[in-house]
Amino acid sequence: MSSVFIDEALVDATRGGLLTLRGAEAKHAVTVSRVRVGERVLVGNGQGLLVRCVVETVQTGEVILNIEDVVTIDQRHPQITLAQALAKGDRDERAVQMSTELGVTSIIPWQARRSVSRWDSAKASKGVQRWQTIAREATKQSLRAHIPQVRPMESSVTLAAHAATERMLVLDPEATTPLSSIRLDDRPLLLVVGPEGGIDESEMRSFADAGAERVRLGANVLRTSSAGPAALAVLNVISGHW
């Protein structure tokens, strides 16, 4: 399977039936992926449904597929949400892309005190849409069955409240507990990654007071763009996904 396409409306695909790609996905299939008759591709709805198909016909604006198999894939356990601090340039967007490839369940844009990038209400709406687009494209590239949901932007105060229902793991290079040493339980995980200047001490105290755990990756300090993906790789090993 060299290509995957997403049709969010896909629900009732059946083996032996036909599936038609139209619009942007058909254009991508023809002009970018350059699919050919007889090639095998995947089509998903981003919510766990994956359809294995063989390309039957290719036309401008339309690709008709013959359905070989239909599978439903459950969401990963434990579910992992990444709270990614806003960062300058495209560093936070790179974190979104790589974290999607590595299996994150959902993503929260976090306006940390030391974030260089600042989102007002209008920019926040556009930023969430931008991150969601990046997550969608990374889902296709990595052949994932689920598109991570990008949630609305949060402040440090609202982020701390998640510790009541999720196991909150705050990446801190000065922490004494290695992330690789933790043992998972039934709680969903919230992985918190700070901005370029690190997490403010007052924020760290509020997270700790709420019940968050401070964990470290290793001796080296990683960029905000790579810390989340690196932590996800560790969690993939701990949880048995790798």
C-alpha positions in Angstrom: 0.0 0.0 0.0 1.8 3.1 -1.2 -1.0 5.7 -0.8 -3.8 6.5 1.6 -6.7 8.8 1.1 -9.3 10.2 3.5 -13.0 10.4 2.9 -14.6 11.6 6.2 -18.1 10.6 5.0 -17.0 7.0 4.4 -19.3 4.7 6.5 -20.8 1.8 4.7 -18.1 0.4 2.5 -18.5 -3.3 1.7 -16.1 -5.9 0.2 -16.6 -6.3 -3.5 -18.3 -2.9 -3.9 -17.0 0.3 -5.5 -15.8 3.4 -3.9 -15.4 6.8 -5.7 -12.9 9.5 -4.8 -13.8 13.0 -5.9 -12.7 16.5 -5.2 -9.5 17.3 -3.5 -8.6 13.7 -2.7 -9.2 12.6 -6.3 -7.0 15.5 -7.5 -4.3 14.5 -5.1 -4.5 10.8 -6.2 -4.2 11.8 -9.9 -1.7 14.7 -9.9 0.4 14.0 -6.8 0.3 10.3 -6.0 -0.2 9.5 -9.7 -2.1 6.3 -8.9 -2.5 3.8 -11.8 -5.1 1.2 -12.7 -4.4 -2.0 -10.8 -2.5 -0.2 -7.9 -3.6 -1.0 -4.3 -4.4 1.9 -2.1 -6.0 2.6 1.3 -9.0 4.8 2.0 -10.0 5.8 5.5 -12.5 8.0 7.2 -10.0 9.2 9.9 -12.1 7.5 12.6 -10.8 4.0 12.5 -12.3 2.7 9.3 -9.8 1.5 6.6 -10.7 0.2 3.2 -8.2 -1.7 1.1 -8.9 -1.1 -2.6 -7.6 -1.7 -6.1 -7.7 1.2 -8.6 -10.3 0.5 -11.3 -10.4 3.7 -13.3 -8.5 7.0 -13.2 -10.0 10.2 -14.6 -9.5 13.9 -14.0 -11.5 14.7 -10.9 -12.6 11.1 -10.2 -11.0 7.8 -9.2 -13.0 4.6 -9.0 -11.8 1.9 -6.6 -12.8 -1.7 -6.2 -13.0 -2.6 -2.5 -11.0 -5.7 -1.5 -11.3 -5.5 2.3 -12.8 -3.4 5.1 -11.3 -3.2 8.6 -12.1 -1.2 11.7 -9.1 -0.3 13.9 -9.7 0.6 17.6 -8.2 3.8 19.0 -4.8 3.2 20.7 -4.6 2.5 24.4 -3.7 4.4 26.4 -4.8 7.4 24.6 -2.1 10.2 24.5 -2.8 13.9 24.2 0.1 16.2 23.5 -0.1 19.7 25.0 2.3 21.5 22.7 3.4 25.0 23.7 3.2 27.6 20.9 6.7 28.2 19.5 8.2 30.5 17.0 8.6 29.8 13.3 7.2 26.4 12.4 8.6 24.4 15.4 5.2 23.7 16.9 3.9 22.7 13.5 6.8 20.2 13.1 5.9 18.8 16.5 2.3 18.3 15.3 3.4 16.6 12.2 5.9 14.2 13.8 3.6 13.5 16.8 0.8 12.5 14.4 3.2 10.1 12.7 4.1 8.6 16.0 0.5 7.9 17.1 -0.7 10.8 19.3 -4.5 10.7 19.9 -5.2 14.4 20.2 -3.3 17.7 20.4 -3.8 20.9 22.5 -2.1 24.1 21.5 -0.8 25.6 24.8 -0.3 29.3 25.3 2.6 29.0 27.8 3.9 32.1 29.6 7.3 31.9 27.8 5.8 31.2 24.4 7.3 33.6 21.9 4.3 33.1 19.5 1.1 34.6 20.8 -2.4 33.7 19.5 -5.3 36.1 19.9 -8.8 34.8 19.4 -8.8 35.2 15.6 -5.3 33.8 15.3 -6.2 30.9 17.6 -9.1 29.8 15.3 -6.8 29.9 12.3 -4.0 28.2 14.2 -6.2 25.3 15.2 -7.4 24.8 11.7 -3.8 24.9 10.4 -2.6 22.3 13.0 -5.7 20.1 12.1 -4.7 20.3 8.4 -1.1 19.3 9.3 -2.4 16.4 11.4 -4.7 15.2 8.6 -1.9 15.2 6.0 0.5 13.4 8.4 -2.2 10.8 9.1 -2.3 10.1 5.3 1.5 9.9 5.1 1.9 7.5 8.0 -1.1 5.3 6.9 -2.9 5.9 10.2 -6.5 4.9 10.8 -7.3 7.8 13.1 -6.8 11.6 12.6 -5.7 13.2 15.9 -8.1 15.9 17.0 -6.6 19.3 17.5 -8.5 20.9 20.4 -9.0 24.6 21.2 -6.0 26.5 22.6 -5.6 26.4 26.3 -3.9 28.5 29.0 -1.7 27.1 31.8 -4.6 27.4 34.2 -7.0 25.3 32.1 -4.3 22.9 31.2 -3.5 22.1 34.9 -7.2 21.1 35.4 -6.7 18.1 33.1 -4.6 16.4 35.9 -8.0 15.5 37.6 -8.9 13.1 34.8 -5.7 12.3 32.9 -2.2 11.3 33.9 -0.3 14.5 33.3 3.4 14.0 32.4 5.4 17.2 32.2 8.7 17.0 30.3 11.4 18.7 32.4 15.2 18.2 31.8 15.7 18.7 35.6 13.3 16.0 36.7 14.7 13.0 38.5 12.2 10.4 37.0 13.1 9.1 33.5 10.1 8.8 31.3 11.3 5.3 30.3 10.9 4.1 33.9 7.1 4.9 34.3 4.5 2.1 34.5 1.3 2.7 32.6 -2.2 2.3 34.1 -5.7 2.7 32.8 -5.6 6.5 32.7 -5.2 8.4 29.4 -2.0 10.4 29.2 -1.4 14.1 28.8 2.1 14.9 27.7 3.1 18.5 28.3 5.9 20.1 26.2 7.1 23.6 27.0 8.3 26.4 24.7 11.8 27.4 23.7 12.6 29.1 27.0 11.2 26.2 29.1 8.2 26.0 31.4 7.9 28.9 33.9 8.5 27.8 37.5 5.0 29.1 38.5 3.5 27.0 35.8 5.5 24.0 36.9 4.3 24.5 40.5 0.6 24.8 39.4 1.0 21.6 37.4 2.6 19.8 40.4 -0.1 21.0 42.7 -2.7 19.6 40.4 -1.0 16.2 40.5 1.2 16.3 37.4 4.4 14.2 37.3 7.7 15.7 36.1 9.7 13.4 33.8 12.9 13.6 31.8 14.0 12.1 28.5 17.7 12.1 29.1 20.8 14.2 29.6 20.4 16.3 26.5 17.9 19.1 26.2 15.7 18.7 23.1 14.0 21.4 21.0 10.3 22.0 21.6 9.8 20.5 18.1 11.4 17.2 18.9 10.7 16.7 22.6 7.1 15.6 22.1 7.9 13.1 19.3 10.8 11.7 21.3 8.6 11.2 24.3 5.9 9.5 22.2 8.6 7.1 20.8 9.4 6.1 24.4 5.7 5.7 25.3 5.2 3.6 22.2 7.8 1.1 23.5 6.5 1.1 27.1 2.9 0.5 25.9 3.9 -2.2 23.5 2.9 -0.4 20.3 6.5 -0.8 19.1 
